[in-house]
């Protein structure tokens, strides 16, 4: 097998999800929002990351067919 080396091929731009897709910055204590159940793992990770970044506390809870995120501190 031989691999062809190509020169001067422009790097394709990555498509990133909208940076502020979830309203963590806008939530006040007691506010919440929901996401589809399929996003549970991602939203749990993001709630932890944003909580540390913003020095705020979020709780994530699975409801029947969606996941709810609350700001608690």
BALUM-279224 format. One record per residue (C-alpha): chain; x, y, z. Coordinates in steps of 0.02 Angstrom, whole numbers. Each point is the difference from the previous one (the first is absolute). Layout:
unit=A&c1=X&c2=Y&c3=Z
...
This chain:
unit=A&c1=0&c2=0&c3=0
unit=A&c1=67&c2=171&c3=-41
unit=A&c1=-66&c2=163&c3=66
unit=A&c1=5&c2=151&c3=-113
unit=A&c1=68&c2=160&c3=78
unit=A&c1=-93&c2=155&c3=-56
unit=A&c1=64&c2=177&c3=15
unit=A&c1=-92&c2=166&c3=15
unit=A&c1=-169&c2=-75&c3=43
unit=A&c1=-97&c2=130&c3=103
unit=A&c1=-54&c2=-55&c3=174
unit=A&c1=-188&c2=-19&c3=9
unit=A&c1=-89&c2=103&c3=131
unit=A&c1=-76&c2=-97&c3=143
unit=A&c1=-181&c2=30&c3=35
unit=A&c1=-25&c2=33&c3=184
unit=A&c1=-164&c2=-3&c3=91
unit=A&c1=-59&c2=172&c3=48
unit=A&c1=104&c2=51&c3=151
unit=A&c1=-147&c2=56&c3=105
unit=A&c1=-121&c2=-137&c3=-51
unit=A&c1=-58&c2=-17&c3=182
unit=A&c1=-48&c2=148&c3=111
unit=A&c1=115&c2=-37&c3=149
unit=A&c1=57&c2=182&c3=11
unit=A&c1=-178&c2=68&c3=-2
unit=A&c1=-75&c2=-109&c3=136
unit=A&c1=-43&c2=78&c3=166
unit=A&c1=-20&c2=-103&c3=159
unit=A&c1=-157&c2=-107&c3=-19
unit=A&c1=-4&c2=12&c3=-191
unit=A&c1=7&c2=-157&c3=-105
unit=A&c1=-1&c2=-62&c3=-180
unit=A&c1=-26&c2=-169&c3=-83
unit=A&c1=90&c2=-98&c3=-134
unit=A&c1=-44&c2=-164&c3=-87
unit=A&c1=43&c2=-160&c3=93
unit=A&c1=130&c2=-43&c3=-133
unit=A&c1=105&c2=148&c3=60
unit=A&c1=8&c2=-55&c3=182
unit=A&c1=183&c2=-50&c3=4
unit=A&c1=53&c2=158&c3=-92
unit=A&c1=-105&c2=117&c3=107
unit=A&c1=63&c2=-78&c3=162
unit=A&c1=179&c2=31&c3=-56
unit=A&c1=-39&c2=177&c3=-56
unit=A&c1=-91&c2=41&c3=163
unit=A&c1=157&c2=-51&c3=95
unit=A&c1=117&c2=96&c3=-115
unit=A&c1=-108&c2=158&c3=-2
unit=A&c1=-27&c2=-12&c3=188
unit=A&c1=188&c2=6&c3=31
unit=A&c1=27&c2=133&c3=-132
unit=A&c1=-139&c2=115&c3=64
unit=A&c1=21&c2=-47&c3=185
unit=A&c1=-184&c2=-50&c3=4
unit=A&c1=-86&c2=-164&c3=41
unit=A&c1=-116&c2=-95&c3=-116
unit=A&c1=-102&c2=-158&c3=31
unit=A&c1=-47&c2=-117&c3=-142
unit=A&c1=-147&c2=-117&c3=19
unit=A&c1=-80&c2=-124&c3=-120
unit=A&c1=-186&c2=21&c3=-21
unit=A&c1=-113&c2=-115&c3=-102
unit=A&c1=57&c2=43&c3=-176
unit=A&c1=121&c2=143&c3=28
unit=A&c1=138&c2=62&c3=113
unit=A&c1=-21&c2=157&c3=105
unit=A&c1=141&c2=114&c3=59
unit=A&c1=-25&c2=117&c3=148
unit=A&c1=112&c2=136&c3=67
unit=A&c1=3&c2=-19&c3=189
unit=A&c1=143&c2=117&c3=54
